[in-house]
Amino acid sequence: MRYLSTRGQAEQKDFTGVLLAGLAADGGLYMPETWPRFSPAELRALRALPYAELAARVLAPFVGECIAFADLQAMCRRAYAGFAHKATVPLVQLDTNIYALELFHGPTLAFKDMALQLVGHLFEHVLAGRGEKIRIVGATSGDTGSAAIEAVANRQNIDITILHPHGKTSEVQRRQMTTVKADNVLNIAVDGNFDDCQDLVKAMFADAPFRAEMNLSAVNSINFARIAAQIPYYVYAALNLGAPEREVAVAVPTGNFGNILAAWAARQMGVPIARFIVASNRNDILARFLDANDMSVQGVAPSLSPSMDIQVSSNFERLLFEFLGRDAALTAQTMATFRASGKMAVADPVWRAITKDFKGYRRSDQETLAEIPRLHRESGYLADPHSVIGIAAARELGPVGMPVIAAATAHPAKFPDAIERAVGVRPPLPAHLADLYERHETYTRAPNDLAAIEACVRNFANRNV
Ligand SMILES: *Cc1c(COP(=O)(O)O)cnc(C)c1O
């Protein structure tokens, strides 16, 4: 399988090349040259498989010749072995045709683990084969940091350094990062805010000699390997609800558009998904686009569902590329105009083609706080502030008589304050994290100063020399 850039000016790569590169050199995003396709008989054959086995078979055509199938299978098994539910991604029925697909049984209680746990193993495997070592650096305001740390903790040939703003993350979020026992993990608490942390990471990448000396890398949310690793759970859920004989719809709490794009990829591969419902909070650029062809950038406002607080959804470029007939020059031009003007110009017929199957939905914080107890009353189900918007969207926009898969992207215990406001009780942490508050924390405190941070990273890199 070859991969090409949505902007057409970068060299094509194989799966390994895409995994290591993340973003294409022309600023575009990598896409498979063609979508692999499963026949109805091939899909039916996946139906009885445990999740990790199904995932290996769905991913095999994307990986191509780069990794032997037996190795891929072993990595899928290891990636999902630690999940806290035997089904890995259980489907929970909430109403006649509404099912929550629980994607939060991984180590950090959010759906990012679905892709990152596997990507950690993929990195380790590929780097060992090449005899290379990389250092991942990143900044976090909360959740992405812990998912990245859990993904590469104790992996060979990878170090990870995550900067967080000292005293400015929630205690659960900080402890999920600082209590991981692994000698390849360095947490730095920076005396500054999240923007300072992000600026320090950007400055490290911009410092060419340092970047080369440390072989810096990022765990990018636009890496196609992460998208690929999110396709299997849509295949799994649809098969369990009657596909390929029966059509299904999906409703997905959306930020960067990666998760819902994976559902669309599942359809390209032959899974009959008839509708894609994009759920947003007050940061509703996607809902405005789907309602009225208004993709215009406004500021980001904080909400109860912070992982959906986005200004621009980077993975939307991939869908745009497809609906522009894979015209890379036109995609590049559309993105350049969008960046310059803050408004994306999508021709009416293209917009109509997208909105035939994609529907937008939004809920304010106030509405979200009302939905949580309502769902709890009606179905006995406690959903976090992200998932509940997807479930409400499924109820309101799901086609009549069709099963709707509502992606449940975070465990309610990850957002105890919002849950307490909504239903009056704090959800307990699941068993595997129950002692989080007793675990020993390890982190280094550092000033908001590039030289000081680089010294920390360098000392850490040289710790065993
Ligand atoms: C990351 C995240 C999302 C958004 O997913 P995208 O793939 O960026 O659209 C939604 N909910 C939760 C809990 C997340 O962590």
Ligand as a Chemical Component Dictionary entry (heavy atoms), coordinates in Angstrom:
data_LIG
# 
_chem_comp.id                   LIG 
_chem_comp.type                 NON-POLYMER 
_chem_comp.pdbx_formal_charge   0 
_chem_comp.three_letter_code    LIG 
# 
loop_
_chem_comp_atom.comp_id 
_chem_comp_atom.atom_id 
_chem_comp_atom.alt_atom_id 
_chem_comp_atom.type_symbol 
_chem_comp_atom.charge 
_chem_comp_atom.model_Cartn_x 
_chem_comp_atom.model_Cartn_y 
_chem_comp_atom.model_Cartn_z 
_chem_comp_atom.pdbx_ordinal 
LIG C1 C1 C 0 -10.054 13.424 21.294 1  
LIG C2 C2 C 0 -11.439 13.299 21.808 2  
LIG C3 C3 C 0 -12.568 13.610 20.997 3  
LIG C4 C4 C 0 -12.435 14.143 19.597 4  
LIG O1 O1 O 0 -11.982 13.181 18.686 5  
LIG P1 P1 P 0 -11.471 13.620 17.228 6  
LIG O2 O2 O 0 -10.933 12.381 16.626 7  
LIG O3 O3 O 0 -10.408 14.662 17.465 8  
LIG O4 O4 O 0 -12.647 14.179 16.495 9  
LIG C5 C5 C 0 -13.828 13.427 21.532 10 
LIG N1 N1 N 0 -13.994 12.998 22.809 11 
LIG C6 C6 C 0 -12.947 12.712 23.609 12 
LIG C7 C7 C 0 -13.202 12.282 25.015 13 
LIG C8 C8 C 0 -11.631 12.841 23.136 14 
LIG O5 O5 O 0 -10.598 12.557 23.960 15 
# 
loop_
_chem_comp_bond.comp_id 
_chem_comp_bond.atom_id_1 
_chem_comp_bond.atom_id_2 
_chem_comp_bond.value_order 
_chem_comp_bond.pdbx_ordinal 
LIG C1 C2 SING 1  
LIG C2 C3 SING 2  
LIG C2 C8 DOUB 3  
LIG C3 C4 SING 4  
LIG C3 C5 DOUB 5  
LIG C4 O1 SING 6  
LIG O1 P1 SING 7  
LIG P1 O2 DOUB 8  
LIG P1 O3 SING 9  
LIG P1 O4 SING 10 
LIG C5 N1 SING 11 
LIG N1 C6 DOUB 12 
LIG C6 C7 SING 13 
LIG C6 C8 SING 14 
LIG C8 O5 SING 15 
# 
